[in-house]
Every structure is written in structure tokens, then in C-alpha cells.
Amino acid sequence: MDFFKPASPSPQKRHFAVRGLLSRLKPPQLIALVYVLGIALGTLLLHLPGVTAAGSHLSSIDRLFTATSAICITGLVVADTGEAFTRMGQVIIILLSQVGGLGIIAFGTLFALLAGRKVNFSERQHLVQQISALNVGGAVALLRIIFLYTFAAEMTGMLLLALRFVPQFGWADGLYYAFFHSVSAYNNAGFVVVPGGMGQYASDPLISGVIALQIILGGLGFLVQLNLITHWLSPRRNRLLTYSKLTLSTTAALLVLGAVVFVLLEWANAGTLGPLGSGGKLLAAFFQSVTSRSAGFSTVDIERLSSGSLFVMIALMFIGANSGSTGGGIKTSTFAILLGSAWNLVFGRTELITFKRRILPETVVRAGTITTIYTLLVFSAFFLLLVTNPKLGFTHLLFETVSAAATVGLSMNTTHLINDSGLLILTLLMYLGRIGPVTFALALTVRETHGSVIKYPPERDMLVG
């Protein structure tokens, strides 16, 4: 009776069909897709038996939220990670953060390389989009360097953190906490599992210093770090790129500005820096400035910060880290270009020049577009949170919204109070913040357009500002 039944396709044919479908996707579409698949896989893993601790009651939405927070390297949590999850659950979370930090596409390409398969041009294009490589030809070689450098940085951080954690918690737990927090810090994930939290290390130069350094390195981006290293090894052959100069100077300025503001506003605050000694106050102020960029760690109670400090922290989160890094936000280069454009407009200059290089008008337009879309996204999500969670404070929800959109993970002890509707809004916001709103918009584009063949006359009487 099955004579006329069509034969099912062989596994080899299905494999080629899937590869053919993926090869037709544009890089933004593939990036958007694989992060959705990563979130789905992470959610399933967090539903496995033995993942949550005894007495921990996490709903499916809580697990979806946690998986998204991990794969999108945000760090927002509905329950304390060290208490709500078993060691198995914590390992799943940190592995998701590692994959999300380096990029799922980058991991897939690495596995293909290890299997001995050549990476075709289409896959190289996807890789370039994911890691912000400068050219397609060098993307695979750059990927190898990225993985080696990342793991070396994480292992170095682990060994340094172990100097404090091992004497405090013993060899097994101490090494585990050192590994977990080194990976979490370098990937700007912000998950904490050490008993007692990070507040106990507010004045500890080793723990706060190492984690702050890991956060800065992860937030600089792979290309900036590699450019710095190659330039340091051979200054004549490898010049420091204009992009590196711009992002490094902007990053340094924001870190110093944030630290100065926290020192001035929180020095006598009994709920934050007040109880610490002078050295501890300076260290904690610098740490909060660093973590506001995109990390999510905190050594003081965020809820007890003054209104001025909260405003500065929201601004730092909104700006975020560098392009091609493990951080979020509109990115430091975007902020610097917008600032330079505003300066030019005030002084009547027509071209944006930075470090003796002219910034193309297309780059300025892209910076404005990114900021506009990002601002609309934050405002829309904030409005929806206000509607769905009317009992929570205005400042608390605004802080939570920007933290999720910028994939930072800082919270004014609000996340666990948000209802399921609000958690779903924040879940979508973390996803969009990780892949980038422009990438998501391009992913929805059905086909590319090359402009209209009809050229309309310009309107010179348009008033703006």
C-alpha cells in the first residue's frame, strides 16, 4: 500500500537543503536567526532536571528570561544566580554567556575549521558581520586569533581571581568562582555566583581591579585590542587605526568622567561610598564607572545611589561599549561621531575631522540612524513597562529598560518585581540590544533597494532645529 508513498529525502539531501537555505540568508538575517535559536536552546537547557536549586520556583518565562540574559550577555536576573541555580545550571548560564559573547556564528565557524571543512565566501561574509572584521579575506585567520586571545585573557583573569577566592573558599570552589567570574567579566555578562555578592570586594584592589580590567578589555572590542598589540610590537608596520584612537580616547574620557561624578556625588553617601575608606571610595567609584558601560557587576547598592549618579549611570549605559565588542549601547564611536557633528554644526564646519582623518558623511548618517532607532526602541519599551507595571517607580523602570537595551545587567533591585508581561518586553529588548536594532531592521528587509531611478529636486527651504 506504500508503493505510491513518496520517498523521504536522505539525510545528505536534507543537509544540503539546510545549507542552501542558510546561504541565501543575508548576514543580518542569519545573525538574528542564530540568536533566536541560541535563546531557544538555552531555555530548553534551563528546563532540564537538576538545573534549579531545591526550593527555587522559576516559571518558564523566568527561564526564558534567564537564557536570553545569558546568551545576550546582559546579566539581569529574576533570582540570585548563585542561590536559584545548581552548579549545573550555573555552568549552563556561563557557557551561554561565553557563546553569546564570542558570537554563535563565530563558534559555528570554529567548529567547521576544527572539522577540517573549508569556509566558503558566504560564510566568511557572515563571520565578518559578526566580528566586525576589516576584510573578508582575513576573517578566518582573525577568528583564530580572537579565540586564542579570548581564552588566554579569561584564563589569566581566572588565575588572578583565584589568588583571593582559593584562600577564601578552598581549591575546588575557589577555582570555580574564579573561572565563572573571569568569563562573566570578560564577556560583560554580569552574572555573579560568589556567596555574599560583589559588595564584599568593594575595597579589594585585586578582585575589583581584575574584574574591572576584564570588563574594559571585553568592552574595547577584539579589533581594537589586536590593533593595539600589533602596533605595540611593530609601530612602523602597524599604525594605530583612527577607529582605535577614537574609541580609546572616548572610552578613557567616559571612564574618568563617570568616576569623578561618582566620587563627587557619593563620597558622603552612607548607603554607597560613605562607609569605605578613601582608597576604597576611589576604587568603588571607578568600578561603578567601568561596570556602567556594559558589564552589570556592582560593588555598591545601586538603589541607594543619588539621583544624579543614577542619571549619569543611565547615560553611560546608553552609550555603552565599543563596536565589535561584548558590550551593548549605541557604542562609543557612534557617540563620538554625533558629538563631533554637533560641534561642527555649532562652529559652521562642513566636514568632520578626527585625528587628521575625514569621517565620511555616510558614517555620520549611520551614527544618527543607529541612535534614532535605539532611542525609539528604549522609549517604546519604557512606555510598555510603565503600562504593564504601573506600581513600580518611574526611575526604576527607566533604569531597567536602558540596562536591558544596552545589555548591561545593572538593576535597582527591580527585575524580580516585574510581572510576566514586563519580563517578556525586557526579553525582546535584550535580544534586540544584543544583535543591534539596525541589524534587526535589515534582517526584516525582504530585498535590497538601490534607490529610485527618478531624481527629485532638493528642498532648500526645510527648517530643522
C-alpha positions as CSV (number, residue, x, y, z in Angstrom):
1,M,0.0,0.0,0.0
2,D,3.0,2.3,0.4
3,F,4.1,1.9,-3.2
4,F,2.9,5.4,-4.2
5,K,4.2,7.0,-1.0
6,P,6.9,9.5,-1.8
7,A,10.3,8.6,-0.5
8,S,11.6,10.8,2.3
9,P,14.7,12.8,1.5
10,S,18.0,11.3,2.6
11,P,19.9,12.9,5.5
12,Q,22.5,14.1,2.9
13,K,19.9,15.9,0.8
14,R,18.3,17.5,3.9
15,H,21.8,18.7,4.9
16,F,22.3,20.3,1.5
17,A,18.8,21.8,1.7
18,V,19.5,23.4,5.0
19,R,22.9,24.7,3.9
20,G,21.3,26.1,0.7
21,L,18.7,27.9,2.8
22,L,21.2,29.4,5.2
23,S,23.5,30.5,2.3
24,R,20.6,32.6,0.9
25,L,20.2,34.5,4.1
26,K,21.8,37.9,4.4
27,P,24.3,38.4,7.3
28,P,21.8,40.4,9.4
29,Q,19.1,37.7,8.9
30,L,21.5,34.9,9.9
31,I,22.7,36.8,13.0
32,A,19.1,37.4,14.0
33,L,18.1,33.8,13.4
34,V,21.0,32.1,15.3
35,Y,20.5,34.2,18.4
36,V,16.8,33.2,18.4
37,L,17.9,29.6,18.1
38,G,20.5,30.1,20.9
39,I,17.9,31.6,23.2
40,A,15.5,28.6,22.4
41,L,18.3,26.1,23.1
42,G,19.3,27.9,26.3
43,T,15.7,27.9,27.5
44,L,15.4,24.2,26.9
45,L,18.6,23.5,28.8
46,L,17.4,25.5,31.8
47,H,14.3,23.3,31.9
48,L,16.4,20.2,32.4
49,P,16.2,18.3,35.8
50,G,18.8,19.3,38.3
51,V,19.3,22.9,36.9
52,T,17.5,24.8,39.7
53,A,18.2,24.5,43.4
54,A,15.8,22.9,45.9
55,G,13.1,25.3,46.8
56,S,13.6,27.5,43.8
57,H,10.4,28.1,41.8
58,L,11.2,29.5,38.4
59,S,8.5,29.6,35.8
60,S,9.1,29.0,32.1
61,I,9.1,32.8,31.5
62,D,11.8,33.1,34.2
63,R,13.9,30.5,32.5
64,L,13.3,32.2,29.0
65,F,14.3,35.5,30.5
66,T,17.5,34.0,32.1
67,A,18.5,32.2,28.9
68,T,18.1,35.4,27.0
69,S,20.0,37.4,29.6
70,A,22.9,34.9,29.3
71,I,23.1,34.5,25.5
72,C,22.7,38.3,25.1
73,I,25.4,38.8,27.8
74,T,23.2,41.1,29.9
75,G,23.1,39.7,33.4
76,L,19.6,40.8,34.5
77,V,18.2,38.1,36.8
78,V,14.9,37.3,38.4
79,A,16.6,35.4,41.2
80,D,20.1,35.3,42.7
81,T,22.1,33.1,40.2
82,G,24.2,31.5,43.0
83,E,21.1,30.6,45.1
84,A,18.4,29.8,42.5
85,F,20.6,27.5,40.2
86,T,22.6,24.4,41.0
87,R,26.2,24.1,39.8
88,M,24.9,22.5,36.7
89,G,22.6,25.4,36.0
90,Q,25.3,27.9,36.6
91,V,27.6,26.2,34.2
92,I,24.9,26.3,31.5
93,I,24.4,30.0,32.1
94,I,28.2,30.8,31.9
95,L,28.5,28.7,28.7
96,L,25.6,30.6,27.1
97,S,27.3,33.8,28.1
98,Q,30.6,32.6,26.5
99,V,28.8,31.7,23.3
100,G,26.8,34.9,23.3
101,G,29.9,37.0,23.9
102,L,32.1,35.5,21.1
103,G,29.1,35.1,18.8
104,I,27.3,32.0,17.8
105,I,28.3,32.3,14.2
106,A,32.0,32.6,15.2
107,F,31.6,29.4,17.2
108,G,30.0,27.6,14.3
109,T,32.8,28.6,12.0
110,L,35.4,27.5,14.5
111,F,33.8,24.0,14.7
112,A,33.8,23.9,10.9
113,L,37.5,24.7,10.9
114,L,38.3,22.1,13.5
115,A,36.4,19.5,11.4
116,G,38.7,20.4,8.5
117,R,36.0,21.9,6.3
118,K,36.8,25.0,4.2
119,V,34.8,28.1,4.9
120,N,33.1,29.4,1.8
121,F,32.8,33.1,0.8
122,S,29.2,33.4,2.0
123,E,30.1,32.1,5.5
124,R,33.1,34.5,5.6
125,Q,30.7,37.3,4.9
126,H,28.5,36.2,7.9
127,L,31.7,35.9,10.0
128,V,32.8,39.4,9.0
129,Q,29.5,40.9,10.1
130,Q,29.6,39.1,13.4
131,I,33.1,40.0,14.5
132,S,33.4,43.3,12.7
133,A,36.4,42.2,10.7
134,L,38.0,44.7,8.3
135,N,38.1,42.5,5.3
136,V,36.6,39.2,4.1
137,G,39.9,37.5,3.3
138,G,41.4,37.8,6.7
139,A,38.3,36.9,8.7
140,V,39.1,33.3,9.3
141,A,42.7,34.0,10.4
142,L,41.4,36.8,12.6
143,L,38.9,34.4,14.2
144,R,41.6,32.0,15.3
145,I,43.4,34.9,17.0
146,I,40.2,36.0,18.6
147,F,39.6,32.7,20.2
148,L,43.1,32.2,21.4
149,Y,43.3,35.7,22.8
150,T,39.9,35.5,24.5
151,F,40.7,32.2,26.2
152,A,44.1,33.5,27.2
153,A,42.6,36.6,28.7
154,E,40.0,34.6,30.6
155,M,42.5,32.1,32.0
156,T,44.8,34.9,33.1
157,G,41.8,36.6,34.9
158,M,40.9,33.2,36.5
159,L,44.4,32.7,37.9
160,L,44.5,36.2,39.3
161,L,41.0,35.9,40.9
162,A,42.0,32.5,42.3
163,L,44.6,34.3,44.4
164,R,41.8,35.6,46.5
165,F,39.0,33.1,46.0
166,V,41.0,29.9,46.8
167,P,42.1,31.0,50.3
168,Q,38.6,32.2,51.0
169,F,36.6,29.2,49.6
170,G,39.1,26.3,49.1
171,W,40.6,24.9,45.9
172,A,37.5,23.5,44.3
173,D,35.0,26.3,44.9
174,G,37.7,29.0,44.7
175,L,38.9,27.9,41.2
176,Y,35.3,27.5,40.1
177,Y,34.3,31.0,41.3
178,A,37.5,32.4,39.7
179,F,36.7,30.8,36.3
180,F,33.0,31.8,36.4
181,H,33.6,35.5,37.2
182,S,36.5,35.8,34.8
183,V,34.4,34.6,31.9
184,S,31.4,36.6,33.1
185,A,33.5,39.8,33.4
186,Y,35.4,39.5,30.1
187,N,32.1,38.8,28.2
188,N,30.5,41.7,30.0
189,A,27.8,39.3,31.2
190,G,27.5,40.4,34.8
191,F,26.4,37.1,36.4
192,V,27.6,36.6,40.0
193,V,27.6,33.4,41.9
194,V,30.1,34.1,44.7
195,P,28.4,33.8,48.1
196,G,27.8,37.2,49.6
197,G,27.9,39.0,46.3
198,M,30.4,41.5,44.9
199,G,29.8,44.2,47.6
200,Q,32.3,42.5,50.0
201,Y,35.1,43.3,47.5
202,A,34.3,47.0,47.0
203,S,37.7,47.9,48.6
204,D,39.6,44.9,47.4
205,P,42.1,46.1,44.7
206,L,42.7,42.5,43.4
207,I,39.1,41.4,42.8
208,S,37.7,44.8,41.8
209,G,40.8,45.6,39.8
210,V,40.9,42.3,37.8
211,I,37.2,42.3,37.1
212,A,37.3,46.0,36.0
213,L,40.2,45.2,33.7
214,Q,38.4,42.2,32.2
215,I,35.3,44.4,31.6
216,I,37.4,47.1,29.9
217,L,39.1,44.6,27.7
218,G,35.9,42.9,26.7
219,G,34.2,46.2,26.0
220,L,37.0,47.6,23.9
221,G,36.4,45.0,21.1
222,F,38.6,42.4,19.6
223,L,39.9,44.6,16.7
224,V,41.0,47.5,19.0
225,Q,42.9,45.1,21.3
226,L,44.6,43.4,18.3
227,N,45.4,46.7,16.7
228,L,47.0,47.9,20.0
229,I,49.1,44.7,20.3
230,T,50.3,44.7,16.7
231,H,51.1,48.5,16.9
232,W,53.0,48.0,20.2
233,L,55.0,45.1,18.7
234,S,55.8,46.9,15.4
235,P,54.8,50.6,15.4
236,R,56.2,51.3,11.9
237,R,54.4,48.4,10.2
238,N,51.1,48.6,12.0
239,R,49.7,52.0,12.6
240,L,47.1,52.7,15.2
241,L,43.8,52.9,13.3
242,T,41.7,56.1,13.5
243,Y,38.8,54.0,14.8
244,S,41.1,52.7,17.6
245,K,42.2,56.2,18.5
246,L,38.6,57.4,18.6
247,T,37.2,54.6,20.7
248,L,40.2,54.6,23.1
249,S,40.0,58.3,23.7
250,T,36.2,58.2,24.1
251,T,36.4,55.2,26.4
252,A,39.0,56.8,28.6
253,A,37.1,60.1,28.8
254,L,33.8,58.4,29.8
255,L,35.6,56.2,32.4
256,V,37.2,59.2,34.0
257,L,34.1,61.4,33.8
258,G,31.9,58.7,35.4
259,A,34.4,58.0,38.2
260,V,34.7,61.8,39.0
261,V,30.9,62.2,39.1
262,F,30.5,59.1,41.4
263,V,33.3,60.4,43.8
264,L,31.7,63.9,44.0
265,L,28.1,62.7,44.4
266,E,28.6,59.6,46.5
267,W,31.6,60.4,48.7
268,A,29.5,61.0,51.8
269,N,26.5,58.8,50.9
270,A,26.1,56.4,53.8
271,G,24.3,53.9,51.5
272,T,27.1,53.6,48.9
273,L,30.7,55.0,49.3
274,G,30.3,56.6,52.7
275,P,31.4,53.6,54.9
276,L,34.5,52.9,52.8
277,G,38.0,54.4,53.3
278,S,39.4,57.0,50.9
279,G,41.2,54.3,48.8
280,G,38.0,52.2,48.8
281,K,35.9,55.1,47.7
282,L,38.1,55.9,44.7
283,L,38.2,52.2,43.7
284,A,34.5,51.7,44.1
285,A,33.7,54.9,42.2
286,F,36.0,53.8,39.3
287,F,34.4,50.3,39.3
288,Q,30.9,51.7,39.0
289,S,32.0,53.8,36.1
290,V,33.5,50.8,34.4
291,T,30.6,48.5,35.0
292,S,28.1,51.1,33.8
293,R,29.5,50.8,30.3
294,S,28.0,47.3,29.8
295,A,29.1,44.8,32.5
296,G,26.4,44.5,35.1
297,F,28.6,43.9,38.2
298,S,28.2,46.3,41.1
299,T,30.0,46.7,44.4
300,V,27.5,49.1,45.9
301,D,23.8,49.1,46.2
302,I,22.5,50.7,43.0
303,E,19.2,51.5,44.5
304,R,20.8,53.8,47.1
305,L,22.7,55.9,44.6
306,S,21.7,59.6,44.4
307,S,19.5,60.8,41.6
308,G,22.5,62.5,39.9
309,S,24.5,59.3,40.0
310,L,21.6,57.3,38.6
311,F,21.3,59.8,35.7
312,V,25.0,59.5,34.9
313,M,24.8,55.7,35.1
314,I,21.8,55.6,32.7
315,A,23.8,57.9,30.3
316,L,26.8,55.6,30.4
317,M,24.7,52.5,29.8
318,F,23.0,54.2,26.9
319,I,26.4,55.0,25.2
320,G,27.7,51.5,26.0
321,A,31.0,49.9,24.8
322,N,32.8,49.8,21.5
323,S,31.6,48.3,18.2
324,G,32.6,44.6,17.7
325,S,32.8,44.1,21.5
326,T,30.9,42.1,24.1
327,G,29.2,45.3,25.2
328,G,26.0,47.0,24.1
329,G,24.6,50.5,23.8
330,I,24.8,52.8,20.8
331,K,28.6,52.4,21.0
332,T,31.4,54.9,21.8
333,S,32.3,55.5,18.2
334,T,28.6,56.4,17.4
335,F,28.5,58.8,20.4
336,A,31.9,60.4,19.4
337,I,30.7,61.0,15.8
338,L,27.4,62.5,17.0
339,L,29.3,64.8,19.4
340,G,31.7,65.8,16.7
341,S,28.9,66.5,14.3
342,A,27.1,68.7,16.8
343,W,30.4,70.6,17.4
344,N,30.8,71.1,13.7
345,L,27.3,72.5,13.4
346,V,27.8,75.0,16.2
347,F,31.0,76.3,14.6
348,G,29.8,76.2,11.0
349,R,32.2,73.5,9.8
350,T,31.1,71.2,6.9
351,E,33.5,68.2,7.4
352,L,34.0,66.1,10.4
353,I,37.8,65.6,11.0
354,T,39.2,63.4,13.7
355,F,42.9,62.5,14.2
356,K,43.7,64.1,10.8
357,R,41.2,61.9,9.0
358,R,37.9,62.9,7.4
359,I,34.8,61.0,8.5
360,L,32.6,60.1,5.6
361,P,29.0,61.7,5.5
362,E,27.6,58.1,5.2
363,T,29.2,57.2,8.6
364,V,27.7,60.3,10.2
365,V,24.2,59.4,8.8
366,R,24.6,55.8,10.0
367,A,25.5,57.1,13.5
368,G,22.4,59.3,13.6
369,T,20.2,56.4,12.3
370,I,21.5,54.0,15.0
371,T,20.9,56.5,17.8
372,T,17.4,57.3,16.5
373,I,16.3,53.7,16.2
374,Y,17.9,52.9,19.6
375,T,16.2,55.8,21.3
376,L,12.8,54.9,19.8
377,L,13.3,51.3,20.9
378,V,14.1,52.4,24.5
379,F,11.2,54.8,24.7
380,S,8.7,52.3,23.3
381,A,9.8,49.6,25.7
382,F,9.8,52.0,28.6
383,F,6.2,53.1,27.8
384,L,5.1,49.5,27.7
385,L,6.7,48.7,31.0
386,L,5.0,51.7,32.6
387,V,1.7,50.5,31.3
388,T,2.2,46.8,32.4
389,N,3.8,47.6,35.7
390,P,2.2,50.8,37.0
391,K,3.0,50.2,40.6
392,L,6.8,50.3,40.0
393,G,8.6,53.6,40.1
394,F,9.4,55.7,37.1
395,T,13.1,55.8,37.7
396,H,13.3,52.1,38.5
397,L,11.6,51.1,35.2
398,L,13.7,53.6,33.2
399,F,16.9,52.2,34.6
400,E,15.7,48.7,34.0
401,T,14.8,49.5,30.4
402,V,18.1,51.1,29.5
403,S,20.0,48.3,31.2
404,A,18.2,45.7,29.2
405,A,18.5,47.6,25.9
406,A,22.2,48.2,26.4
407,T,22.7,44.6,27.6
408,V,24.3,45.9,30.9
409,G,22.5,44.0,33.6
410,L,22.5,46.5,36.4
411,S,19.3,46.8,38.3
412,M,17.8,48.9,41.1
413,N,16.6,45.6,42.7
414,T,13.6,45.7,40.4
415,T,13.8,42.8,38.0
416,H,12.2,40.2,40.3
417,L,9.3,42.6,40.9
418,I,8.4,42.9,37.2
419,N,5.4,40.8,36.1
420,D,5.5,38.3,33.2
421,S,4.4,40.8,30.6
422,G,7.2,43.1,31.6
423,L,9.7,40.2,31.6
424,L,8.7,39.4,28.0
425,I,9.2,43.0,27.0
426,L,12.6,43.0,28.6
427,T,13.4,39.7,26.9
428,L,12.7,41.1,23.5
429,L,14.6,44.3,24.4
430,M,17.8,42.3,25.4
431,Y,17.6,40.3,22.2
432,L,17.3,43.5,20.1
433,G,20.0,45.2,22.1
434,R,22.4,42.3,21.5
435,I,22.0,41.9,17.8
436,G,21.5,45.7,17.3
437,P,18.3,47.4,16.2
438,V,19.8,48.2,12.8
439,T,20.8,44.6,12.2
440,F,17.2,43.6,13.1
441,A,15.7,46.1,10.8
442,L,18.0,44.9,7.9
443,A,17.0,41.3,8.7
444,L,13.4,42.2,8.1
445,T,14.2,43.7,4.7
446,V,12.9,41.4,2.0
447,R,15.1,42.6,-0.8
448,E,17.7,45.3,-1.3
449,T,16.8,48.5,-2.9
450,H,19.3,50.7,-4.8
451,G,17.3,53.9,-4.9
452,S,14.7,55.2,-7.3
453,V,15.6,55.9,-10.9
454,I,13.6,59.2,-10.5
455,K,15.6,62.0,-9.1
456,Y,13.6,64.7,-7.3
457,P,14.8,68.3,-6.8
458,P,16.2,69.1,-3.3
459,E,14.1,71.2,-0.9
460,R,16.3,74.0,0.4
461,D,13.6,75.8,2.5
462,M,13.3,73.0,5.1
463,L,13.7,74.3,8.7
464,V,15.4,72.0,11.2
465,G,16.2,72.8,14.8
